[in-house]
Amino acid sequence: MTMRLDYLSIFPAYFDVLDISLLGKAAVNGLVEVHAHDLRDWTHDRHRTVDDTPCGGGAGMVMKPDPWGEAFDEIIGTEPDSSVHVIFPSPSGAPFTQSAAQELSSAVRIVFCCGRYEGIDHRVIDYARSMWTVHEVSLGDYVLNGGEVAALAITEAVVRLVPGFMGNPESLAEESFSAGQDGLLEYPLFTRPVSWRGLDVPEVLMSGHHGRIAKWRRDESVRLTCERRPDLTDSDFGVPH
Ligand SMILES: Nc1cc(-c2ccc3cc[nH]c3c2)n[nH]1
């Protein structure tokens, strides 16, 4: 099954990067199909205008609904289809999570709508909700200048979970936030040389004693999670608060 990814943006060149690295390989393998579009291709005035002043006043500019609607008609179609996932990155969206990435990794089609200026006329999102499955998502509590960087991050989080994408699917099991880690942060990683600039790999990891190694790793995950992400800990870990 090929996953089709479309990106609508006034800066489509942001998505040229998807032709390289792992994503490039996936595209070559036919796992993923990437199409970036310039929203200005659906304007009709000499200045290719995509924005206007906000109704009700206020600073900055808002993206006009017309170009989005015409782009949707051409790129997605004019018939409702709940199998199409339309993502609007937004500071006011729901936090994007690993479980959301997991769910989206089985989608046949994802369309990323990358806003700029102060944002997109809300009727665009309302119209999209009437037609497709819409996700308004935030990457975190900080403000970007547009949705493109968020779309790239979401793309990477989703595509790496597509079956057949990662060479070694086992590596997915032991990551932070992956279900296998019980929602704990990943333990510290080490490789050779055993001693480097006076810093040594923890002895337990060189002991060959798998039980001790597993315990050390679990203890480190719990310690790190309590220190850095108390929001992820709950009474079920049996972790002393
Ligand atoms: N998590 C997060 C998303 C954004 C974002 C997303 C889209 C637009 C469009 C104009 N400014 C934007 C900012 N900032 N931070």
The ligand as an SDF file (V2000), in Angstrom:
LIG
                    3D

 15 17  0  0  0  0  0  0  0  0999 V2000
    3.2490   24.0090   17.5780 N   0  0  0  0  0  0  0  0  0  0  0  0
    3.2100   25.1160   16.7350 C   0  0  0  0  0  0  0  0  0  0  0  0
    2.5260   25.2550   15.5050 C   0  0  0  0  0  0  0  0  0  0  0  0
    2.7750   26.5310   15.0680 C   0  0  0  0  0  0  0  0  0  0  0  0
    2.2480   27.2060   13.8660 C   0  0  0  0  0  0  0  0  0  0  0  0
    1.5330   26.4930   12.9120 C   0  0  0  0  0  0  0  0  0  0  0  0
    1.0050   27.1350   11.7960 C   0  0  0  0  0  0  0  0  0  0  0  0
    1.1810   28.5250   11.6470 C   0  0  0  0  0  0  0  0  0  0  0  0
    0.7600   29.4630   10.6890 C   0  0  0  0  0  0  0  0  0  0  0  0
    1.2380   30.6950   11.1020 C   0  0  0  0  0  0  0  0  0  0  0  0
    1.9160   30.5560   12.2650 N   0  0  0  0  0  0  0  0  0  0  0  0
    1.8970   29.2330   12.6260 C   0  0  0  0  0  0  0  0  0  0  0  0
    2.4430   28.5790   13.7400 C   0  0  0  0  0  0  0  0  0  0  0  0
    3.5550   27.1480   15.9660 N   0  0  0  0  0  0  0  0  0  0  0  0
    3.8160   26.2670   16.9780 N   0  0  0  0  0  0  0  0  0  0  0  0
  1  2  1  0
  2  3  2  0
  2 15  1  0
  3  4  1  0
  4  5  1  0
  4 14  2  0
  5  6  1  0
  5 13  2  0
  6  7  2  0
  7  8  1  0
  8  9  1  0
  8 12  2  0
  9 10  2  0
 10 11  1  0
 11 12  1  0
 12 13  1  0
 14 15  1  0
M  END
$$$$
